[in-house]
Amino acid sequence: MPTLALHPVGYAIANTPSMDYLWMPFFIAWALKAVILRYSGIKTYRMLVPFALGGVLGDFAIPALWGLYGTLISKQMYLFFPH
């Protein structure tokens, strides 16, 4: 059985307040990656990486566009991260 490698960035952000909000998305991402790699293999994983990156990009791009629009009309339209 291979050992589980822990990422060094995980140590850096583990005790930050943002982990109160982000621990579940990190867990879901880890679990999906583990299931895909175990049952479908690296080929399927590599095929799905652009989809995941598109989701992350969309999660930042859409609120940024709403924020820009809100700036143009002088009204708060959307908040990024919870607060």
N, CA, C and O atoms as CSV, one atom per row, in Angstrom:
chain,resi,resn,atom,element,x,y,z
A,1,MET,N,N,0.848,-1.183,0.000
A,1,MET,CA,C,0.000,0.000,0.000
A,1,MET,C,C,0.884,1.233,0.000
A,1,MET,O,O,1.777,1.351,0.839
A,2,PRO,N,N,0.650,2.167,-0.939
A,2,PRO,CA,C,1.482,3.369,-0.975
A,2,PRO,C,C,1.177,4.285,0.202
A,2,PRO,O,O,0.072,4.295,0.745
A,3,THR,N,N,2.187,5.047,0.573
A,3,THR,CA,C,1.992,5.986,1.678
A,3,THR,C,C,1.295,7.243,1.172
A,3,THR,O,O,1.399,7.590,-0.005
A,4,LEU,N,N,0.597,7.909,2.051
A,4,LEU,CA,C,-0.115,9.138,1.717
A,4,LEU,C,C,0.832,10.314,1.883
A,4,LEU,O,O,1.296,10.590,2.989
A,5,ALA,N,N,1.119,11.002,0.797
A,5,ALA,CA,C,2.005,12.164,0.848
A,5,ALA,C,C,1.196,13.398,1.235
A,5,ALA,O,O,0.149,13.678,0.650
A,6,LEU,N,N,1.685,14.116,2.207
A,6,LEU,CA,C,1.038,15.343,2.639
A,6,LEU,C,C,1.749,16.526,1.993
A,6,LEU,O,O,2.978,16.577,1.963
A,7,HIS,N,N,0.985,17.460,1.485
A,7,HIS,CA,C,1.559,18.608,0.784
A,7,HIS,C,C,2.041,19.644,1.791
A,7,HIS,O,O,1.352,19.906,2.777
A,8,PRO,N,N,3.221,20.242,1.562
A,8,PRO,CA,C,3.752,21.231,2.510
A,8,PRO,C,C,2.854,22.451,2.699
A,8,PRO,O,O,2.840,23.046,3.776
A,9,VAL,N,N,2.102,22.829,1.661
A,9,VAL,CA,C,1.205,23.982,1.804
A,9,VAL,C,C,0.105,23.661,2.814
A,9,VAL,O,O,-0.396,24.561,3.488
A,10,GLY,N,N,-0.266,22.413,2.923
A,10,GLY,CA,C,-1.271,22.015,3.906
A,10,GLY,C,C,-0.857,22.350,5.323
A,10,GLY,O,O,-1.679,22.761,6.142
A,11,TYR,N,N,0.438,22.170,5.611
A,11,TYR,CA,C,0.929,22.531,6.938
A,11,TYR,C,C,0.833,24.033,7.174
A,11,TYR,O,O,0.536,24.478,8.282
A,12,ALA,N,N,1.087,24.809,6.121
A,12,ALA,CA,C,1.091,26.263,6.269
A,12,ALA,C,C,-0.312,26.824,6.497
A,12,ALA,O,O,-0.478,27.773,7.263
A,13,ILE,N,N,-1.323,26.251,5.842
A,13,ILE,CA,C,-2.672,26.821,5.960
A,13,ILE,C,C,-3.568,26.075,6.945
A,13,ILE,O,O,-4.721,26.460,7.138
A,14,ALA,N,N,-3.065,25.029,7.560
A,14,ALA,CA,C,-3.904,24.212,8.440
A,14,ALA,C,C,-4.460,24.988,9.623
A,14,ALA,O,O,-5.584,24.729,10.054
A,15,ASN,N,N,-3.703,25.924,10.150
A,15,ASN,CA,C,-4.146,26.650,11.343
A,15,ASN,C,C,-4.600,28.070,11.042
A,15,ASN,O,O,-4.591,28.922,11.931
A,16,THR,N,N,-4.993,28.338,9.812
A,16,THR,CA,C,-5.480,29.672,9.467
A,16,THR,C,C,-7.008,29.709,9.584
A,16,THR,O,O,-7.661,28.669,9.496
A,17,PRO,N,N,-7.571,30.888,9.780
A,17,PRO,CA,C,-9.039,30.985,9.895
A,17,PRO,C,C,-9.777,30.546,8.636
A,17,PRO,O,O,-10.933,30.132,8.719
A,18,SER,N,N,-9.135,30.627,7.473
A,18,SER,CA,C,-9.816,30.243,6.245
A,18,SER,C,C,-10.129,28.750,6.203
A,18,SER,O,O,-11.025,28.334,5.469
A,19,MET,N,N,-9.419,27.950,6.965
A,19,MET,CA,C,-9.691,26.510,6.964
A,19,MET,C,C,-11.052,26.186,7.577
A,19,MET,O,O,-11.602,25.112,7.334
A,20,ASP,N,N,-11.596,27.108,8.370
A,20,ASP,CA,C,-12.951,26.912,8.892
A,20,ASP,C,C,-13.964,26.821,7.754
A,20,ASP,O,O,-14.975,26.127,7.865
A,21,TYR,N,N,-13.684,27.528,6.658
A,21,TYR,CA,C,-14.580,27.533,5.505
A,21,TYR,C,C,-14.192,26.503,4.443
A,21,TYR,O,O,-15.048,26.024,3.699
A,22,LEU,N,N,-12.921,26.168,4.373
A,22,LEU,CA,C,-12.422,25.409,3.231
A,22,LEU,C,C,-12.129,23.941,3.486
A,22,LEU,O,O,-11.752,23.241,2.546
A,23,TRP,N,N,-12.279,23.439,4.690
A,23,TRP,CA,C,-11.890,22.057,4.930
A,23,TRP,C,C,-12.763,21.078,4.153
A,23,TRP,O,O,-12.248,20.070,3.669
A,24,MET,N,N,-14.036,21.328,4.018
A,24,MET,CA,C,-14.909,20.402,3.303
A,24,MET,C,C,-14.638,20.395,1.795
A,24,MET,O,O,-14.563,19.309,1.221
A,25,PRO,N,N,-14.487,21.546,1.117
A,25,PRO,CA,C,-14.117,21.479,-0.303
A,25,PRO,C,C,-12.790,20.759,-0.540
A,25,PRO,O,O,-12.656,20.028,-1.521
A,26,PHE,N,N,-11.803,20.955,0.351
A,26,PHE,CA,C,-10.538,20.232,0.214
A,26,PHE,C,C,-10.753,18.728,0.369
A,26,PHE,O,O,-10.177,17.935,-0.374
A,27,PHE,N,N,-11.575,18.344,1.327
A,27,PHE,CA,C,-11.848,16.920,1.542
A,27,PHE,C,C,-12.575,16.307,0.341
A,27,PHE,O,O,-12.245,15.201,-0.089
A,28,ILE,N,N,-13.558,17.024,-0.194
A,28,ILE,CA,C,-14.300,16.516,-1.351
A,28,ILE,C,C,-13.374,16.360,-2.556
A,28,ILE,O,O,-13.447,15.361,-3.271
A,29,ALA,N,N,-12.503,17.350,-2.782
A,29,ALA,CA,C,-11.555,17.266,-3.895
A,29,ALA,C,C,-10.614,16.090,-3.718
A,29,ALA,O,O,-10.342,15.364,-4.675
A,30,TRP,N,N,-10.117,15.893,-2.513
A,30,TRP,CA,C,-9.217,14.766,-2.247
A,30,TRP,C,C,-9.945,13.437,-2.465
A,30,TRP,O,O,-9.394,12.521,-3.076
A,31,ALA,N,N,-11.167,13.332,-1.974
A,31,ALA,CA,C,-11.920,12.082,-2.109
A,31,ALA,C,C,-12.238,11.783,-3.575
A,31,ALA,O,O,-12.115,10.637,-4.008
A,32,LEU,N,N,-12.644,12.794,-4.343
A,32,LEU,CA,C,-12.916,12.579,-5.768
A,32,LEU,C,C,-11.661,12.143,-6.513
A,32,LEU,O,O,-11.707,11.241,-7.350
A,33,LYS,N,N,-10.545,12.787,-6.205
A,33,LYS,CA,C,-9.288,12.415,-6.852
A,33,LYS,C,C,-8.919,10.969,-6.520
A,33,LYS,O,O,-8.515,10.213,-7.403
A,34,ALA,N,N,-9.056,10.591,-5.272
A,34,ALA,CA,C,-8.718,9.227,-4.866
A,34,ALA,C,C,-9.614,8.201,-5.561
A,34,ALA,O,O,-9.130,7.170,-6.030
A,35,VAL,N,N,-10.904,8.477,-5.629
A,35,VAL,CA,C,-11.837,7.543,-6.265
A,35,VAL,C,C,-11.564,7.442,-7.762
A,35,VAL,O,O,-11.553,6.345,-8.320
A,36,ILE,N,N,-11.344,8.586,-8.416
A,36,ILE,CA,C,-11.069,8.567,-9.857
A,36,ILE,C,C,-9.787,7.812,-10.149
A,36,ILE,O,O,-9.750,6.988,-11.062
A,37,LEU,N,N,-8.736,8.081,-9.388
A,37,LEU,CA,C,-7.466,7.396,-9.640
A,37,LEU,C,C,-7.558,5.897,-9.353
A,37,LEU,O,O,-6.969,5.091,-10.073
A,38,ARG,N,N,-8.280,5.529,-8.324
A,38,ARG,CA,C,-8.360,4.111,-7.966
A,38,ARG,C,C,-9.193,3.304,-8.951
A,38,ARG,O,O,-8.804,2.205,-9.346
A,39,TYR,N,N,-10.336,3.848,-9.344
A,39,TYR,CA,C,-11.260,3.050,-10.148
A,39,TYR,C,C,-11.212,3.340,-11.646
A,39,TYR,O,O,-11.640,2.504,-12.442
A,40,SER,N,N,-10.700,4.508,-12.048
A,40,SER,CA,C,-10.656,4.820,-13.476
A,40,SER,C,C,-9.247,4.941,-14.022
A,40,SER,O,O,-9.026,4.728,-15.214
A,41,GLY,N,N,-8.301,5.276,-13.179
A,41,GLY,CA,C,-6.924,5.363,-13.620
A,41,GLY,C,C,-6.479,6.764,-13.985
A,41,GLY,O,O,-7.249,7.724,-13.968
A,42,ILE,N,N,-5.192,6.836,-14.316
A,42,ILE,CA,C,-4.571,8.126,-14.584
A,42,ILE,C,C,-5.082,8.757,-15.874
A,42,ILE,O,O,-5.120,9.982,-15.987
A,43,LYS,N,N,-5.475,7.939,-16.848
A,43,LYS,CA,C,-5.958,8.480,-18.119
A,43,LYS,C,C,-7.237,9.295,-17.903
A,43,LYS,O,O,-7.359,10.407,-18.417
A,44,THR,N,N,-8.172,8.753,-17.156
A,44,THR,CA,C,-9.417,9.474,-16.865
A,44,THR,C,C,-9.141,10.699,-16.005
A,44,THR,O,O,-9.741,11.754,-16.210
A,45,TYR,N,N,-8.238,10.560,-15.045
A,45,TYR,CA,C,-7.884,11.692,-14.185
A,45,TYR,C,C,-7.347,12.853,-15.024
A,45,TYR,O,O,-7.770,13.996,-14.848
A,46,ARG,N,N,-6.421,12.561,-15.930
A,46,ARG,CA,C,-5.857,13.610,-16.782
A,46,ARG,C,C,-6.893,14.200,-17.722
A,46,ARG,O,O,-6.808,15.372,-18.087
A,47,MET,N,N,-7.859,13.405,-18.111
A,47,MET,CA,C,-8.919,13.912,-18.976
A,47,MET,C,C,-9.846,14.870,-18.201
A,47,MET,O,O,-10.391,15.807,-18.786
A,48,LEU,N,N,-10.023,14.639,-16.892
A,48,LEU,CA,C,-10.926,15.450,-16.085
A,48,LEU,C,C,-10.267,16.694,-15.479
A,48,LEU,O,O,-10.973,17.571,-14.980
A,49,VAL,N,N,-8.950,16.790,-15.511
A,49,VAL,CA,C,-8.263,17.943,-14.923
A,49,VAL,C,C,-8.701,19.260,-15.566
A,49,VAL,O,O,-8.962,20.212,-14.831
A,50,PRO,N,N,-8.799,19.371,-16.917
A,50,PRO,CA,C,-9.272,20.646,-17.484
A,50,PRO,C,C,-10.681,21.034,-17.020
A,50,PRO,O,O,-10.971,22.217,-16.841
A,51,PHE,N,N,-11.544,20.054,-16.828
A,51,PHE,CA,C,-12.887,20.333,-16.316
A,51,PHE,C,C,-12.814,20.948,-14.915
A,51,PHE,O,O,-13.506,21.923,-14.623
A,52,ALA,N,N,-11.973,20.372,-14.052
A,52,ALA,CA,C,-11.830,20.897,-12.696
A,52,ALA,C,C,-11.226,22.294,-12.700
A,52,ALA,O,O,-11.667,23.165,-11.951
A,53,LEU,N,N,-10.220,22.511,-13.540
A,53,LEU,CA,C,-9.612,23.837,-13.615
A,53,LEU,C,C,-10.599,24.865,-14.162
A,53,LEU,O,O,-10.585,26.021,-13.737
A,54,GLY,N,N,-11.448,24.461,-15.090
A,54,GLY,CA,C,-12.493,25.350,-15.595
A,54,GLY,C,C,-13.484,25.723,-14.510
A,54,GLY,O,O,-13.948,26.862,-14.456
A,55,GLY,N,N,-13.809,24.778,-13.651
A,55,GLY,CA,C,-14.700,25.079,-12.536
A,55,GLY,C,C,-14.092,26.075,-11.568
A,55,GLY,O,O,-14.780,26.974,-11.085
A,56,VAL,N,N,-12.803,25.920,-11.281
A,56,VAL,CA,C,-12.110,26.857,-10.395
A,56,VAL,C,C,-12.043,28.235,-11.043
A,56,VAL,O,O,-12.312,29.244,-10.391
A,57,LEU,N,N,-11.686,28.280,-12.317
A,57,LEU,CA,C,-11.616,29.557,-13.024
A,57,LEU,C,C,-12.985,30.247,-13.046
A,57,LEU,O,O,-13.074,31.455,-12.827
A,58,GLY,N,N,-14.036,29.491,-13.306
A,58,GLY,CA,C,-15.381,30.058,-13.305
A,58,GLY,C,C,-15.794,30.571,-11.943
A,58,GLY,O,O,-16.523,31.558,-11.839
A,59,ASP,N,N,-15.327,29.896,-10.887
A,59,ASP,CA,C,-15.653,30.311,-9.531
A,59,ASP,C,C,-15.023,31.657,-9.191
A,59,ASP,O,O,-15.519,32.368,-8.317
A,60,PHE,N,N,-13.941,32.011,-9.867
A,60,PHE,CA,C,-13.312,33.311,-9.661
A,60,PHE,C,C,-13.740,34.334,-10.702
A,60,PHE,O,O,-13.891,35.512,-10.378
A,61,ALA,N,N,-13.936,33.912,-11.936
A,61,ALA,CA,C,-14.224,34.851,-13.021
A,61,ALA,C,C,-15.622,35.471,-12.895
A,61,ALA,O,O,-15.778,36.680,-13.069
A,62,ILE,N,N,-16.608,34.676,-12.603
A,62,ILE,CA,C,-17.984,35.193,-12.530
A,62,ILE,C,C,-18.143,36.206,-11.400
A,62,ILE,O,O,-18.698,37.279,-11.637
A,63,PRO,N,N,-17.680,35.915,-10.175
A,63,PRO,CA,C,-17.778,36.958,-9.142
A,63,PRO,C,C,-16.953,38.203,-9.487
A,63,PRO,O,O,-17.342,39.315,-9.131
A,64,ALA,N,N,-15.823,38.029,-10.172
A,64,ALA,CA,C,-15.018,39.196,-10.563
A,64,ALA,C,C,-15.793,40.060,-11.549
A,64,ALA,O,O,-15.770,41.286,-11.450
A,65,LEU,N,N,-16.470,39.438,-12.489
A,65,LEU,CA,C,-17.273,40.208,-13.438
A,65,LEU,C,C,-18.433,40.913,-12.749
A,65,LEU,O,O,-18.744,42.058,-13.077
A,66,TRP,N,N,-19.081,40.239,-11.793
A,66,TRP,CA,C,-20.151,40.893,-11.038
A,66,TRP,C,C,-19.603,42.054,-10.219
A,66,TRP,O,O,-20.245,43.098,-10.106
A,67,GLY,N,N,-18.407,41.871,-9.645
A,67,GLY,CA,C,-17.789,42.957,-8.885
A,67,GLY,C,C,-17.459,44.149,-9.765
A,67,GLY,O,O,-17.646,45.294,-9.356
A,68,LEU,N,N,-16.970,43.889,-10.967
A,68,LEU,CA,C,-16.685,44.964,-11.913
A,68,LEU,C,C,-17.966,45.688,-12.317
A,68,LEU,O,O,-18.005,46.917,-12.377
A,69,TYR,N,N,-18.996,44.923,-12.589
A,69,TYR,CA,C,-20.289,45.517,-12.926
A,69,TYR,C,C,-20.818,46.359,-11.764
A,69,TYR,O,O,-21.311,47.468,-11.972
A,70,GLY,N,N,-20.716,45.833,-10.543
A,70,GLY,CA,C,-21.159,46.585,-9.374
A,70,GLY,C,C,-20.378,47.864,-9.176
A,70,GLY,O,O,-20.936,48.872,-8.742
A,71,THR,N,N,-19.076,47.837,-9.493
A,71,THR,CA,C,-18.271,49.046,-9.404
A,71,THR,C,C,-18.732,50.085,-10.414
A,71,THR,O,O,-18.775,51.280,-10.120
A,72,LEU,N,N,-19.073,49.621,-11.593
A,72,LEU,CA,C,-19.521,50.548,-12.640
A,72,LEU,C,C,-20.848,51.214,-12.296
A,72,LEU,O,O,-21.069,52.371,-12.653
A,73,ILE,N,N,-21.730,50.500,-11.608
A,73,ILE,CA,C,-23.029,51.089,-11.262
A,73,ILE,C,C,-23.080,51.557,-9.809
A,73,ILE,O,O,-24.135,51.965,-9.323
A,74,SER,N,N,-21.939,51.498,-9.114
A,74,SER,CA,C,-21.809,51.940,-7.713
A,74,SER,C,C,-22.750,51.203,-6.770
A,74,SER,O,O,-23.404,51.815,-5.925
A,75,LYS,N,N,-22.812,49.907,-6.920
A,75,LYS,CA,C,-23.649,49.086,-6.050
A,75,LYS,C,C,-22.948,47.748,-5.833
A,75,LYS,O,O,-22.392,47.177,-6.772
A,76,GLN,N,N,-22.973,47.243,-4.588
A,76,GLN,CA,C,-22.356,45.957,-4.308
A,76,GLN,C,C,-23.252,44.857,-4.866
A,76,GLN,O,O,-24.424,44.754,-4.502
A,77,MET,N,N,-22.690,44.036,-5.755
A,77,MET,CA,C,-23.485,43.019,-6.419
A,77,MET,C,C,-23.223,41.617,-5.879
A,77,MET,O,O,-24.143,40.802,-5.802
A,78,TYR,N,N,-21.978,41.328,-5.506
A,78,TYR,CA,C,-21.617,39.958,-5.159
A,78,TYR,C,C,-20.382,39.983,-4.281
A,78,TYR,O,O,-19.469,40.776,-4.508
A,79,LEU,N,N,-20.352,39.129,-3.292
A,79,LEU,CA,C,-19.159,38.989,-2.454
A,79,LEU,C,C,-18.393,37.746,-2.885
A,79,LEU,O,O,-18.982,36.702,-3.168
A,80,PHE,N,N,-17.066,37.875,-2.930
A,80,PHE,CA,C,-16.239,36.708,-3.198
A,80,PHE,C,C,-16.341,35.769,-2.015
A,80,PHE,O,O,-17.444,35.375,-1.638
A,81,PHE,N,N,-15.245,35.408,-1.435
A,81,PHE,CA,C,-15.148,34.521,-0.279
A,81,PHE,C,C,-16.178,34.953,0.765
A,81,PHE,O,O,-16.601,36.109,0.737
A,82,PRO,N,N,-16.591,34.104,1.663
A,82,PRO,CA,C,-17.742,34.385,2.534
A,82,PRO,C,C,-17.891,35.811,3.041
A,82,PRO,O,O,-19.017,36.300,3.133
A,83,HIS,N,N,-16.809,36.495,3.373
A,83,HIS,CA,C,-16.966,37.879,3.872
A,83,HIS,C,C,-15.879,38.752,3.357
A,83,HIS,O,O,-15.843,39.943,3.667
